[in-house]
Amino acid sequence: MAKPFAAQGSGSYAAISILERDFKAGMSEEDAVNLVQRALHAGMHGDNASGNSLNLVVMRPGKTEFRGPIVPDFCKQPEPVDLTYKFKTGSTKVLKRKTIKFDVIESMDVSH
């Protein structure tokens, strides 16, 4: 059975999960627009290649309304990154070691 919505692209798995969970037949236009925005946010949030803004088009009989660019809040402010190493030294078992010797032929300073 065909569904009245679709999602494509690299963030589509996250977007379609929102659409499948929250779509209701007979939604108001405002509820439908909010649903699409939430689906697009989910797709963007889980996919670094999606960019940092979205465009939304509302289509009605005889009229098309373009809304955008819309920048989600999570794109305006970077999310904190926890870089704390949480394992005690020696707790990860080394399965195999291999030492590779090489000659430095050319190098450059990349410290600045």
C-alpha positions as CSV (number, residue, x, y, z in Angstrom):
1,M,0.0,0.0,0.0
2,A,1.4,3.4,-1.0
3,K,2.0,5.9,1.7
4,P,1.2,9.6,1.4
5,F,4.8,10.7,2.2
6,A,8.3,9.8,1.1
7,A,11.9,10.6,2.0
8,Q,15.0,10.2,-0.1
9,G,18.7,11.0,0.4
10,S,21.4,10.3,2.9
11,G,19.3,11.3,5.9
12,S,16.1,9.5,4.7
13,Y,16.2,6.7,7.3
14,A,15.9,9.1,10.2
15,A,13.4,11.3,8.4
16,I,11.1,8.4,7.4
17,S,11.0,7.1,10.9
18,I,9.5,10.4,12.1
19,L,7.1,10.5,9.2
20,E,5.9,6.9,9.8
21,R,5.5,7.5,13.5
22,D,3.7,10.9,13.5
23,F,1.8,11.1,10.2
24,K,-2.0,11.2,10.6
25,A,-4.5,11.5,7.7
26,G,-6.3,14.8,7.8
27,M,-3.6,16.8,9.6
28,S,-3.8,20.6,9.5
29,E,-1.4,22.4,7.3
30,E,0.5,23.7,10.4
31,D,0.8,20.2,11.8
32,A,2.0,18.8,8.5
33,V,4.6,21.6,8.1
34,N,5.8,20.9,11.7
35,L,6.0,17.2,10.9
36,V,8.1,17.7,7.8
37,Q,10.4,20.1,9.7
38,R,10.9,17.5,12.4
39,A,11.6,14.8,9.8
40,L,14.1,17.0,8.0
41,H,15.8,17.9,11.3
42,A,16.1,14.2,12.2
43,G,17.6,13.5,8.7
44,M,20.1,16.4,9.0
45,H,21.1,15.7,12.6
46,G,22.1,12.1,11.8
47,D,24.0,13.0,8.6
48,N,27.0,15.3,8.5
49,A,26.7,15.6,4.7
50,S,23.2,17.1,4.8
51,G,24.3,20.7,5.3
52,N,23.1,23.2,7.8
53,S,19.8,24.5,6.5
54,L,16.6,23.2,4.9
55,N,14.1,24.5,2.5
56,L,10.4,23.7,2.7
57,V,7.7,24.1,0.0
58,V,4.0,24.1,0.9
59,M,1.9,23.2,-2.2
60,R,-1.7,24.0,-2.3
61,P,-4.1,24.0,-5.3
62,G,-3.2,27.0,-7.4
63,K,-0.4,28.3,-5.0
64,T,3.1,27.3,-4.0
65,E,4.8,28.8,-1.0
66,F,8.6,28.5,-0.5
67,R,9.9,28.7,3.1
68,G,13.6,28.8,3.7
69,P,16.4,28.7,4.3
70,I,15.5,27.4,7.8
71,V,18.5,26.7,10.1
72,P,17.8,24.2,12.8
73,D,19.0,25.2,16.3
74,F,21.6,22.3,16.4
75,C,23.3,23.9,13.3
76,K,23.6,27.3,15.0
77,Q,25.5,26.1,18.0
78,P,27.9,23.2,18.0
79,E,27.1,20.4,20.2
80,P,29.6,19.8,23.1
81,V,32.1,17.0,22.4
82,D,33.2,14.9,25.2
83,L,36.8,13.8,24.5
84,T,37.4,12.2,27.8
85,Y,39.0,8.8,27.5
86,K,37.0,6.6,29.9
87,F,39.1,3.5,30.0
88,K,42.0,2.9,32.4
89,T,45.4,2.5,30.9
90,G,46.0,-1.2,30.2
91,S,42.3,-2.2,30.2
92,T,42.3,-2.7,26.4
93,K,44.0,-5.9,25.4
94,V,46.6,-5.6,22.6
95,L,46.0,-8.5,20.2
96,K,48.8,-7.9,17.8
97,R,51.8,-5.5,17.4
98,K,53.6,-4.7,14.2
99,T,56.5,-2.2,14.0
100,I,57.1,-0.6,10.6
101,K,60.4,1.2,10.0
102,F,60.6,3.9,7.5
103,D,63.0,6.6,6.3
104,V,61.8,10.2,6.4
105,I,62.6,11.6,2.9
106,E,60.9,15.0,3.2
107,S,59.0,16.7,6.0
108,M,57.4,20.1,6.7
109,D,56.3,22.1,9.8
110,V,52.5,22.1,10.2
111,S,52.4,23.4,13.7
112,H,50.9,26.8,12.8
